[in-house]
Amino acid sequence: MLSIAFLLGIGEQGKAQIYTLKECLEIGLQNNYSLRIVHNEEQISKNNATLGNAGYLPTVDFTAGYTGNLDNTKTTSRSTGTSTIDKHVFDQTANVGVNLNWTLFDGFNISTTYERLKELARQGETQTRIAVEDYIASVAAEYYNFIQQKIRLENYRYAMKLSRERLRIAGDNLAVGKFSGLEYQLAQVDFNTDSTQYLKQKELLQTSLIRLNELMANKDANNVVVIRDSTINVHYHLNQKELWEAMLTTNASLLQADQNTNLAMLDYKKVCSRNYPYLKLNTGYGYTFNKYDINATSKRGNLGLNAGITLGFNIFDGNRRREKRNASLNIQNRRLEKQDLELTLRSNFADLWQAYKNNLQVLELERQNLPTAKENHDVAQDRYKLGDISGFEMREIQKTLIDAEERIITAEYNTKLCEISLLQISGTIMQYLK
């Protein structure tokens, strides 16, 4: 008899941790590499949102220098016309000082730049939230897919058990001359078919396990993951109105669209800031030392403060009007993008809600069909033992039972996927962490 011990970790279950969905999410949120990258990018945008990066603060430079000049000079007196030649004249200059440059006003460009940096920091937070919500949706979907595949594996094991029982009955009846050899061979073929399907399902379950380990950033892709839930817990009472209102107010993509519009407006404001004058302050304090080889003064040192103010105005740069028009169009585009996104979200929500309600109805109907399918199978099996029905008929009734169970699993999983998508689109998927 085939076994699923290697998937459920029966041999190692004492060592394996049992996971809930919340625990899978918590581990993944700490370890997932993509999320760590997004978080670091968010931190970079926060680090950039400073007064200094915006240009509010002055720059202070320390400078020091030395210059030496070695010359041959010829000097002619104006009064006497006598020329004097000096060779290898070596003059030296050394200086050291501190200089401060500060833009006091730049047509609101500095304040706009600061606001833009803060908006980018907020956008970084929103981008992280989008990545986290996408991740939670992916893990939740794979978590319940793992449960689905495990239930399906159990159903195939049950189907194989039924086929084995049919094969036993056919063998017993063949021994007493009640069944033909053909009937036994057909039962053997069906048993082998169910065994093959069971083996294929093992592979699908292992694939889901590997994917779950990948999402949780487990280094061992085949790490044993024991799921506490054995069934797909379907939420039957989602509130359409609450989800709809949450989508319009807290959806992360809509918030990001608003932030894109704000950034476009700040870009427009930066272009307009060039219509104003700028005012800059520069000052310094330093010491300069000169040493002259043949001058009347042999040495000279200066220690002092210098300061100045520059007022300017950019009269024409050839691009301002074009950039202003483009910035205005960019604002319109960002607003249109938000409207388009909102329309798409409304449509997606309507589709998801309809699919959610339909799958709930399908699930209810399939669950009503299952007892009848089981009862029909039990009756048919008794008749098959007596030879009242053929193996072909028995196989069809068995297939009807397995298909009924399969449809229930599919309906449960599809309903759960709709639930996950509805919570994600409404911005409330974080509740899976509670």
SENUZA-39065 format. One record per residue (C-alpha): x, y, z; residue number from 1. Coordinates in Angstrom, 3 decimals. Example, Ala and Ser with C-alpha at 12.3 -4.5 7.8 and 13.67 -1.06 7.14 Angstrom:
<atoms>
@east 12.300	north -4.500	up 7.800	i 1
@east 13.670	north -1.060	up 7.140	i 2
</atoms>
This chain:
<atoms>
@east 0.000	north 0.000	up 0.000	i 1
@east 1.327	north 3.430	up -0.938	i 2
@east 2.004	north 5.958	up 1.829	i 3
@east 2.205	north 9.731	up 2.270	i 4
@east 4.581	north 9.549	up 5.226	i 5
@east 7.420	north 11.308	up 3.413	i 6
@east 5.207	north 14.347	up 2.754	i 7
@east 3.626	north 14.614	up 6.158	i 8
@east 6.956	north 14.000	up 7.880	i 9
@east 5.705	north 11.057	up 9.952	i 10
@east 9.253	north 9.913	up 10.512	i 11
@east 10.377	north 13.422	up 11.504	i 12
@east 7.157	north 14.887	up 12.797	i 13
@east 8.522	north 15.020	up 16.289	i 14
@east 11.156	north 17.447	up 15.008	i 15
@east 8.938	north 19.452	up 12.656	i 16
@east 7.122	north 22.565	up 13.809	i 17
@east 3.393	north 22.782	up 13.227	i 18
@east 2.497	north 25.997	up 11.389	i 19
@east -0.632	north 28.097	up 11.254	i 20
@east -1.161	north 30.609	up 8.471	i 21
@east -0.251	north 33.436	up 10.845	i 22
@east 3.013	north 31.740	up 11.786	i 23
@east 3.908	north 31.141	up 8.135	i 24
@east 3.292	north 34.815	up 7.433	i 25
@east 5.327	north 36.013	up 10.418	i 26
@east 8.311	north 33.873	up 9.433	i 27
@east 8.099	north 34.976	up 5.803	i 28
@east 7.752	north 38.655	up 6.654	i 29
@east 10.990	north 38.452	up 8.609	i 30
@east 12.987	north 36.380	up 6.141	i 31
@east 11.650	north 36.925	up 2.617	i 32
@east 14.418	north 38.515	up 0.545	i 33
@east 12.162	north 40.554	up -1.738	i 34
@east 10.420	north 42.145	up 1.239	i 35
@east 13.748	north 42.949	up 2.860	i 36
@east 14.863	north 44.703	up -0.324	i 37
@east 11.640	north 46.731	up -0.465	i 38
@east 12.018	north 47.655	up 3.205	i 39
@east 15.599	north 48.838	up 2.607	i 40
@east 14.428	north 50.958	up -0.326	i 41
@east 11.780	north 52.482	up 1.936	i 42
@east 14.474	north 53.283	up 4.498	i 43
@east 16.575	north 54.945	up 1.781	i 44
@east 13.661	north 57.220	up 0.836	i 45
@east 13.209	north 58.127	up 4.515	i 46
@east 16.918	north 58.843	up 4.903	i 47
@east 16.731	north 61.170	up 1.886	i 48
@east 13.934	north 63.282	up 3.391	i 49
@east 16.175	north 65.675	up 5.304	i 50
@east 16.577	north 69.447	up 5.422	i 51
@east 20.155	north 69.160	up 4.228	i 52
@east 19.269	north 67.048	up 1.206	i 53
@east 16.574	north 69.563	up 0.275	i 54
@east 19.063	north 72.478	up 0.375	i 55
@east 17.844	north 74.232	up 3.523	i 56
@east 21.222	north 74.040	up 5.257	i 57
@east 24.465	north 75.823	up 4.311	i 58
@east 27.608	north 74.129	up 3.072	i 59
@east 30.844	north 74.683	up 5.000	i 60
@east 34.198	north 73.952	up 3.383	i 61
@east 37.683	north 73.945	up 4.845	i 62
@east 40.421	north 74.789	up 2.353	i 63
@east 44.193	north 75.002	up 2.506	i 64
@east 46.696	north 75.650	up -0.242	i 65
@east 50.262	north 76.457	up -1.115	i 66
@east 51.686	north 78.066	up -4.250	i 67
@east 55.313	north 78.635	up -5.179	i 68
@east 56.535	north 80.640	up -8.201	i 69
@east 60.121	north 80.411	up -9.501	i 70
@east 60.757	north 83.189	up -12.076	i 71
@east 63.465	north 85.104	up -13.920	i 72
@east 62.479	north 88.792	up -13.930	i 73
@east 63.683	north 91.855	up -15.820	i 74
@east 62.648	north 95.237	up -14.426	i 75
@east 63.207	north 98.539	up -16.328	i 76
@east 63.028	north 101.860	up -14.451	i 77
@east 60.787	north 104.433	up -16.132	i 78
@east 62.872	north 107.399	up -14.989	i 79
@east 66.385	north 106.154	up -15.707	i 80
@east 65.748	north 103.438	up -18.218	i 81
@east 68.029	north 101.154	up -16.265	i 82
@east 67.167	north 97.472	up -16.408	i 83
@east 67.626	north 95.077	up -13.531	i 84
@east 67.657	north 91.330	up -14.045	i 85
@east 66.862	north 88.946	up -11.173	i 86
@east 67.198	north 85.221	up -11.705	i 87
@east 65.578	north 82.406	up -9.769	i 88
@east 63.149	north 84.625	up -7.897	i 89
@east 61.079	north 82.361	up -5.587	i 90
@east 57.767	north 83.817	up -4.291	i 91
@east 55.511	north 81.750	up -2.042	i 92
@east 51.875	north 81.933	up -0.981	i 93
@east 50.090	north 79.794	up 1.636	i 94
@east 46.450	north 80.055	up 2.694	i 95
@east 43.997	north 78.317	up 4.993	i 96
@east 40.360	north 79.159	up 5.631	i 97
@east 36.740	north 78.159	up 6.250	i 98
@east 34.062	north 79.136	up 3.717	i 99
@east 30.274	north 79.076	up 4.131	i 100
@east 27.776	north 79.141	up 1.244	i 101
@east 24.057	north 79.339	up 1.942	i 102
@east 21.104	north 79.700	up -0.404	i 103
@east 18.694	north 81.862	up 1.576	i 104
@east 15.935	north 81.927	up -1.027	i 105
@east 15.537	north 80.037	up -4.271	i 106
@east 12.030	north 80.846	up -5.433	i 107
@east 10.411	north 78.212	up -3.134	i 108
@east 12.474	north 75.536	up -4.885	i 109
@east 14.077	north 74.391	up -1.630	i 110
@east 10.786	north 74.078	up 0.269	i 111
@east 9.226	north 72.279	up -2.694	i 112
@east 12.170	north 69.881	up -2.879	i 113
@east 11.762	north 69.111	up 0.822	i 114
@east 8.045	north 68.436	up 0.387	i 115
@east 8.851	north 66.190	up -2.566	i 116
@east 11.376	north 64.199	up -0.532	i 117
@east 8.821	north 63.707	up 2.243	i 118
@east 6.226	north 62.601	up -0.321	i 119
@east 8.712	north 60.093	up -1.743	i 120
@east 9.249	north 58.781	up 1.795	i 121
@east 5.490	north 58.308	up 2.187	i 122
@east 5.406	north 56.624	up -1.214	i 123
@east 8.156	north 54.289	up -0.020	i 124
@east 5.930	north 53.280	up 2.888	i 125
@east 3.029	north 52.690	up 0.506	i 126
@east 5.225	north 50.620	up -1.814	i 127
@east 6.279	north 48.485	up 1.143	i 128
@east 2.645	north 48.044	up 2.115	i 129
@east 1.762	north 46.937	up -1.419	i 130
@east 4.619	north 44.432	up -1.386	i 131
@east 3.568	north 43.095	up 2.032	i 132
@east -0.071	north 42.764	up 0.975	i 133
@east 0.941	north 40.971	up -2.229	i 134
@east 3.128	north 38.675	up -0.165	i 135
@east 0.375	north 37.897	up 2.343	i 136
@east -1.991	north 37.084	up -0.521	i 137
@east 0.603	north 34.788	up -2.122	i 138
@east 1.362	north 32.941	up 1.111	i 139
@east -2.316	north 32.584	up 2.016	i 140
@east -3.148	north 31.261	up -1.449	i 141
@east -0.271	north 28.742	up -1.327	i 142
@east -1.096	north 27.765	up 2.258	i 143
@east -4.629	north 26.812	up 1.285	i 144
@east -3.393	north 25.278	up -1.957	i 145
@east -1.192	north 23.013	up 0.148	i 146
@east -4.245	north 22.014	up 2.190	i 147
@east -6.205	north 21.481	up -1.036	i 148
@east -3.504	north 19.246	up -2.491	i 149
@east -3.259	north 17.281	up 0.759	i 150
@east -7.024	north 16.689	up 0.831	i 151
@east -6.949	north 15.728	up -2.828	i 152
@east -4.142	north 13.267	up -2.100	i 153
@east -6.272	north 11.693	up 0.611	i 154
@east -9.182	north 11.435	up -1.828	i 155
@east -6.974	north 9.692	up -4.377	i 156
@east -5.791	north 7.355	up -1.657	i 157
@east -9.440	north 6.624	up -0.895	i 158
@east -10.123	north 6.070	up -4.602	i 159
@east -7.198	north 3.651	up -4.705	i 160
@east -8.633	north 1.857	up -1.670	i 161
@east -11.980	north 1.493	up -3.442	i 162
@east -10.255	north 0.166	up -6.556	i 163
@east -8.273	north -2.293	up -4.462	i 164
@east -11.485	north -3.548	up -2.882	i 165
@east -13.050	north -3.928	up -6.303	i 166
@east -9.960	north -5.819	up -7.468	i 167
@east -10.255	north -8.133	up -4.463	i 168
@east -13.928	north -8.785	up -5.175	i 169
@east -13.184	north -9.466	up -8.831	i 170
@east -10.384	north -11.852	up -7.836	i 171
@east -12.598	north -13.738	up -5.379	i 172
@east -15.418	north -14.030	up -7.902	i 173
@east -12.945	north -15.115	up -10.600	i 174
@east -11.717	north -17.898	up -8.322	i 175
@east -15.238	north -19.309	up -7.924	i 176
@east -16.071	north -18.836	up -11.597	i 177
@east -18.525	north -15.995	up -11.019	i 178
@east -16.506	north -13.368	up -12.960	i 179
@east -14.535	north -13.659	up -16.145	i 180
@east -10.845	north -13.009	up -16.503	i 181
@east -11.673	north -9.859	up -18.474	i 182
@east -13.524	north -8.397	up -15.496	i 183
@east -10.511	north -9.012	up -13.279	i 184
@east -8.185	north -7.414	up -15.825	i 185
@east -10.395	north -4.324	up -16.059	i 186
@east -10.354	north -4.014	up -12.275	i 187
@east -6.563	north -4.335	up -12.342	i 188
@east -6.257	north -1.589	up -14.989	i 189
@east -8.476	north 0.758	up -12.979	i 190
@east -6.485	north 0.076	up -9.816	i 191
@east -3.228	north 0.845	up -11.630	i 192
@east -4.765	north 4.033	up -13.062	i 193
@east -5.779	north 5.230	up -9.590	i 194
@east -2.317	north 4.355	up -8.237	i 195
@east -0.694	north 6.433	up -10.989	i 196
@east -2.999	north 9.359	up -10.232	i 197
@east -2.075	north 9.049	up -6.568	i 198
@east 1.640	north 9.216	up -7.386	i 199
@east 1.127	north 12.272	up -9.583	i 200
@east -0.780	north 13.951	up -6.780	i 201
@east 2.162	north 13.332	up -4.445	i 202
@east 4.298	north 15.298	up -6.858	i 203
@east 1.820	north 18.194	up -6.880	i 204
@east 1.778	north 18.244	up -3.096	i 205
@east 5.572	north 18.292	up -3.006	i 206
@east 5.586	north 21.179	up -5.501	i 207
@east 3.248	north 23.151	up -3.235	i 208
@east 5.499	north 22.369	up -0.266	i 209
@east 8.551	north 23.685	up -2.134	i 210
@east 6.694	north 26.853	up -3.106	i 211
@east 5.612	north 27.428	up 0.507	i 212
@east 9.204	north 27.010	up 1.700	i 213
@east 10.350	north 29.454	up -0.963	i 214
@east 7.835	north 32.071	up 0.154	i 215
@east 8.912	north 31.593	up 3.780	i 216
@east 12.566	north 31.915	up 2.676	i 217
@east 13.492	north 28.526	up 4.129	i 218
@east 16.935	north 27.571	up 2.855	i 219
@east 15.897	north 23.929	up 2.513	i 220
@east 13.244	north 23.833	up -0.222	i 221
@east 12.167	north 20.367	up 0.979	i 222
@east 11.900	north 21.412	up 4.600	i 223
@east 9.020	north 19.551	up 6.268	i 224
@east 6.099	north 21.934	up 6.774	i 225
@east 3.304	north 20.512	up 8.905	i 226
@east 0.134	north 22.555	up 8.526	i 227
@east -2.162	north 22.731	up 11.511	i 228
@east -5.302	north 23.249	up 9.420	i 229
@east -6.670	north 20.139	up 7.748	i 230
@east -9.577	north 21.823	up 5.969	i 231
@east -10.070	north 25.044	up 4.016	i 232
@east -11.928	north 27.350	up 6.370	i 233
@east -14.272	north 29.318	up 4.104	i 234
@east -15.555	north 32.699	up 5.318	i 235
@east -19.272	north 32.690	up 4.542	i 236
@east -20.229	north 36.152	up 5.733	i 237
@east -18.011	north 38.796	up 4.138	i 238
@east -19.651	north 42.230	up 4.238	i 239
@east -19.839	north 43.661	up 0.726	i 240
@east -20.535	north 47.247	up 1.838	i 241
@east -17.652	north 47.347	up 4.324	i 242
@east -15.208	north 45.882	up 1.812	i 243
@east -16.365	north 48.315	up -0.882	i 244
@east -15.936	north 51.373	up 1.337	i 245
@east -12.548	north 50.124	up 2.557	i 246
@east -11.392	north 49.682	up -1.029	i 247
@east -12.193	north 53.298	up -1.909	i 248
@east -10.486	north 54.711	up 1.183	i 249
@east -7.575	north 52.410	up 2.091	i 250
@east -6.563	north 50.569	up -1.086	i 251
@east -2.785	north 50.946	up -1.286	i 252
@east -2.718	north 51.344	up -5.064	i 253
@east -5.194	north 54.237	up -4.867	i 254
@east -3.086	north 55.863	up -2.140	i 255
@east -0.046	north 55.481	up -4.357	i 256
@east -1.940	north 57.091	up -7.243	i 257
@east -2.712	north 60.090	up -4.993	i 258
@east 0.955	north 60.319	up -4.081	i 259
@east 1.931	north 60.255	up -7.748	i 260
@east -0.448	north 63.171	up -8.336	i 261
@east 1.091	north 65.098	up -5.430	i 262
@east 4.576	north 64.498	up -6.823	i 263
@east 3.485	north 65.770	up -10.233	i 264
@east 2.079	north 68.930	up -8.620	i 265
@east 5.327	north 69.480	up -6.730	i 266
@east 7.281	north 69.084	up -9.979	i 267
@east 5.088	north 71.784	up -11.498	i 268
@east 5.774	north 73.998	up -8.491	i 269
@east 9.529	north 73.463	up -8.905	i 270
@east 9.344	north 74.701	up -12.488	i 271
@east 7.363	north 77.754	up -11.393	i 272
@east 9.937	north 78.539	up -8.695	i 273
@east 12.316	north 79.646	up -11.447	i 274
@east 10.068	north 82.687	up -11.971	i 275
@east 11.368	north 84.097	up -8.671	i 276
@east 14.768	north 85.633	up -7.799	i 277
@east 17.351	north 83.822	up -5.718	i 278
@east 19.399	north 85.112	up -2.802	i 279
@east 22.683	north 83.519	up -1.722	i 280
@east 25.036	north 84.254	up 1.143	i 281
@east 28.751	north 83.461	up 1.073	i 282
@east 31.240	north 84.156	up 3.809	i 283
@east 34.644	north 82.951	up 4.894	i 284
@east 37.330	north 83.320	up 7.513	i 285
@east 40.944	north 82.574	up 6.732	i 286
@east 44.621	north 83.358	up 6.839	i 287
@east 46.892	north 84.085	up 3.858	i 288
@east 50.694	north 84.243	up 4.054	i 289
@east 52.928	north 85.626	up 1.273	i 290
@east 56.734	north 85.464	up 1.141	i 291
@east 58.513	north 87.566	up -1.512	i 292
@east 62.069	north 86.970	up -2.654	i 293
@east 62.992	north 90.456	up -4.048	i 294
@east 60.003	north 92.632	up -3.174	i 295
@east 60.383	north 95.601	up -0.881	i 296
@east 58.185	north 93.678	up 1.524	i 297
@east 59.669	north 90.310	up 2.326	i 298
@east 56.658	north 88.815	up 4.126	i 299
@east 52.971	north 89.551	up 4.466	i 300
@east 50.169	north 87.824	up 6.407	i 301
@east 46.412	north 88.494	up 6.226	i 302
@east 43.874	north 87.164	up 8.756	i 303
@east 40.279	north 88.168	up 8.372	i 304
@east 36.626	north 87.689	up 7.501	i 305
@east 34.960	north 88.117	up 4.128	i 306
@east 31.260	north 88.076	up 3.348	i 307
@east 28.980	north 88.729	up 0.409	i 308
@east 25.411	north 88.444	up -0.784	i 309
@east 24.339	north 87.521	up -4.308	i 310
@east 20.915	north 88.447	up -5.640	i 311
@east 20.002	north 87.085	up -9.047	i 312
@east 17.115	north 86.421	up -11.380	i 313
@east 16.961	north 84.026	up -14.297	i 314
@east 15.473	north 86.102	up -17.089	i 315
@east 15.367	north 83.468	up -19.823	i 316
@east 16.539	north 79.871	up -20.137	i 317
@east 14.669	north 78.713	up -23.250	i 318
@east 12.978	north 75.721	up -21.573	i 319
@east 10.780	north 77.081	up -18.824	i 320
@east 7.534	north 77.397	up -20.774	i 321
@east 7.943	north 73.953	up -22.300	i 322
@east 8.704	north 72.350	up -18.957	i 323
@east 5.763	north 74.134	up -17.359	i 324
@east 3.350	north 72.851	up -20.025	i 325
@east 4.727	north 69.329	up -19.709	i 326
@east 4.465	north 69.435	up -15.914	i 327
@east 0.853	north 70.552	up -16.198	i 328
@east 0.088	north 67.693	up -18.590	i 329
@east 1.821	north 65.286	up -16.228	i 330
@east -0.564	north 66.332	up -13.440	i 331
@east -3.509	north 65.610	up -15.729	i 332
@east -2.060	north 62.209	up -16.594	i 333
@east -1.604	north 61.238	up -12.955	i 334
@east -5.218	north 62.224	up -12.218	i 335
@east -6.437	north 60.242	up -15.215	i 336
@east -4.376	north 57.264	up -14.086	i 337
@east -6.069	north 57.356	up -10.688	i 338
@east -9.518	north 57.528	up -12.273	i 339
@east -8.631	north 54.625	up -14.551	i 340
@east -7.282	north 52.630	up -11.607	i 341
@east -10.393	north 53.324	up -9.552	i 342
@east -12.595	north 52.165	up -12.439	i 343
@east -10.526	north 48.977	up -12.769	i 344
@east -10.736	north 48.316	up -9.031	i 345
@east -14.506	north 48.792	up -9.053	i 346
@east -14.826	north 46.321	up -11.918	i 347
@east -12.480	north 43.820	up -10.303	i 348
@east -14.335	north 44.074	up -7.013	i 349
@east -17.665	north 43.430	up -8.725	i 350
@east -16.225	north 40.393	up -10.535	i 351
@east -14.650	north 39.010	up -7.371	i 352
@east -17.788	north 39.485	up -5.309	i 353
@east -19.915	north 37.747	up -7.934	i 354
@east -17.422	north 34.868	up -8.115	i 355
@east -17.370	north 34.647	up -4.312	i 356
@east -21.163	north 34.375	up -4.054	i 357
@east -21.367	north 31.895	up -6.962	i 358
@east -18.686	north 29.661	up -5.455	i 359
@east -20.513	north 29.670	up -2.118	i 360
@east -23.647	north 28.456	up -3.890	i 361
@east -21.698	north 25.832	up -5.837	i 362
@east -20.072	north 24.647	up -2.617	i 363
@east -23.448	north 24.304	up -0.899	i 364
@east -24.902	north 22.296	up -3.805	i 365
@east -21.875	north 19.996	up -4.051	i 366
@east -21.974	north 19.290	up -0.334	i 367
@east -25.622	north 18.290	up -0.700	i 368
@east -24.686	north 15.908	up -3.533	i 369
@east -21.904	north 14.120	up -1.645	i 370
@east -24.067	north 11.995	up 0.753	i 371
@east -26.132	north 10.776	up -2.206	i 372
@east -22.999	north 9.887	up -4.165	i 373
@east -21.624	north 7.931	up -1.184	i 374
@east -24.902	north 6.088	up -0.693	i 375
@east -25.077	north 5.190	up -4.398	i 376
@east -21.540	north 3.857	up -4.231	i 377
@east -22.245	north 1.669	up -1.198	i 378
@east -25.339	north 0.194	up -2.843	i 379
@east -23.471	north -0.357	up -6.113	i 380
@east -20.611	north -2.091	up -4.312	i 381
@east -23.010	north -4.564	up -2.710	i 382
@east -24.597	north -5.250	up -6.076	i 383
@east -21.160	north -5.631	up -7.651	i 384
@east -20.300	north -8.312	up -5.089	i 385
@east -23.417	north -10.202	up -6.176	i 386
@east -22.587	north -9.728	up -9.849	i 387
@east -25.712	north -7.648	up -10.541	i 388
@east -23.738	north -4.807	up -12.205	i 389
@east -20.686	north -4.828	up -14.434	i 390
@east -17.250	north -3.522	up -13.608	i 391
@east -17.766	north -0.677	up -16.052	i 392
@east -20.895	north 0.452	up -14.196	i 393
@east -19.104	north 0.098	up -10.877	i 394
@east -16.245	north 2.226	up -12.158	i 395
@east -18.605	north 4.980	up -13.308	i 396
@east -20.325	north 5.098	up -9.920	i 397
@east -16.954	north 5.198	up -8.174	i 398
@east -15.853	north 8.013	up -10.482	i 399
@east -19.039	north 9.919	up -9.658	i 400
@east -18.180	north 9.766	up -5.948	i 401
@east -14.573	north 10.877	up -6.453	i 402
@east -15.662	north 13.682	up -8.793	i 403
@east -18.187	north 14.924	up -6.203	i 404
@east -15.429	north 15.128	up -3.594	i 405
@east -13.115	north 16.812	up -6.102	i 406
@east -15.706	north 19.475	up -6.924	i 407
@east -16.117	north 20.267	up -3.226	i 408
@east -12.363	north 20.764	up -2.816	i 409
@east -12.204	north 22.955	up -5.907	i 410
@east -15.194	north 25.046	up -4.802	i 411
@east -13.703	north 25.527	up -1.334	i 412
@east -10.353	north 26.628	up -2.723	i 413
@east -11.895	north 28.923	up -5.357	i 414
@east -14.056	north 30.536	up -2.679	i 415
@east -10.997	north 31.047	up -0.505	i 416
@east -9.092	north 32.642	up -3.384	i 417
@east -11.999	north 35.068	up -3.916	i 418
@east -11.940	north 35.880	up -0.213	i 419
@east -8.184	north 36.546	up -0.274	i 420
@east -8.533	north 38.773	up -3.346	i 421
@east -11.446	north 40.714	up -1.843	i 422
@east -9.490	north 41.371	up 1.345	i 423
@east -6.454	north 42.418	up -0.667	i 424
@east -8.316	north 44.793	up -2.984	i 425
@east -10.052	north 46.362	up 0.039	i 426
@east -6.761	north 46.865	up 1.874	i 427
@east -7.824	north 44.679	up 4.818	i 428
@east -5.738	north 41.560	up 4.131	i 429
@east -3.537	north 42.346	up 7.139	i 430
@east -6.242	north 40.679	up 9.280	i 431
@east -4.598	north 37.347	up 8.465	i 432
@east -1.812	north 38.458	up 10.829	i 433
@east -4.209	north 38.878	up 13.772	i 434
</atoms>
